[in-house]
Amino acid sequence: MRINILGSSSSGNATLFVFGTTRVLLDAGFSARELARRLREIGEDITRLSAIVLTHEHADHIRSIPRLARTLNVPIFISEASCQMWNRMNPAAPLSAAEYIAAEQPFEIGPMTFRPFAVPHDAAETLAFTIEAGGVKVGYVTDLGYIPQLVRERVRGSDVLILEANHDLEMLRNGPYPWSVKQRILSRHGHLSNEEVARFLREDFDGRAEYIVLVHLSRTNNHPELARWAALEALAARGSTLAREAERRLSVAAHDRPGPWIEL
């Protein structure tokens, strides 16, 4: 399994999963041109994609799908509720051809098994995933207001954990957003804070993942070092082994460029 986070923030998200000749793009929250450019930067070609999987219909996860659906001959997997909501909100750029997926209904793309499960977020139907191939398990969890028991159970045993750390509580509360937007982000159907991620890593993380990547950071209400240090402190609190390995295991995805390849 090879994984590259092409970029992740509240402005856009996309991650490439590669196993053998199968290449799956998880979310497409950048323009088609920008996605193609980022893929070229890591030695990949957008025309070689095997499929695209979408978590939900918000623009920072689906922005280029109408164009990609017209220009690429690949299946696009999305929940029916998310597809219908996108089409209602974007009648000039509908997604007319898609393969519907749903929580608790695993599906396969080549050698990869995707296991979707629902997470609490203010979209029509937001899905997180575990992805398995060749004995490797990846947990991919973004866009949720808190971490329920279901998420804790599903990501257990992951070799790679890709987890949202959207905002720092103080930066959000003192920041420029209108109070109504702050309330949405802080709600149980909003986004994860650094503090909630740290609590999870301190209390519920099983300690297995070789790689932990923090993603979907707000460019207004968070800073990579704040997210990183909150997570490092939480891992250090778990014990000496995790404390020694935390620096190696933990990284923060950039918003403006692809990250390094993760290979297992």
C-alpha positions, 0 to 999 in steps of 0.5 A: 500500500502506498498513500499520498495526501495531495493536500488537506485543509478546510479549503480542499482535500484529496488523498491517493491510495495505490496498491499494485496497478490500482489507484484510488482518489479519496475526495477531490476537493481541488480543481481538476487542473490543480489535482492533475498538477499535484499528481504529476508532482508525485510522479502520477497521472490523473488519467491512470486513476482507477476510481474516485471515492467521496466522503460527502458533498461539501465543496472542499471534498468534491469540487472537481467531480463534475468535470472529472466525471465528464473527462475521466472514464472511471467509476465515482463512488458516493452515497446516494444522499450526498449525490442528491444533495450536491445535485440540488445545490448545484443544478448547473453542474450535476453528478449524473453518473455515480455508483452509490455506496452506504455506511456498513456496506463494504465494497471493493476496488481492485485489491482494496476493500473499502468499509464505509461508516457514518460519522456525525457531520452536517452533510447529507451523509458523511462517510469515513472509511477503513481501507484494507489491502495486502494485510494493511489497514488504513483508517481515514476519518475527517469531518466529524464533530466528535469521536463516537464509539463506532469510530474508535472501534472501526479504526482499531488495528489501523496501520495508518490513521488519517484523522481530522484536527480542524481547529484550536479552540482558543483560535476559533473562539477568538477568531474572525468567523461569525458566531453562527459559524463558530457554533456550527464548527463547535457542534457535535456535527461540526469539526474535531478540535486539537483538544478532542484529537488529543483526548482520543490519542491519550485515552482511546488510541490502541497504539498500533498505527505506524503513521498518524497523519493530522489532516483538514486543519483550518487555515484560519483557526489552527496552526500545524505546530499547535495540532502537532504539539497537542497530539505529541503531548497526548501520545507522550502521556501514554507511556515511554514507548509511544513517547519515544516513537511519537516524533517518527509516527506523527505528521501534519498534512500540508494544505498547499502541496502533496506530502511524502509517500507513506509506504507499507 
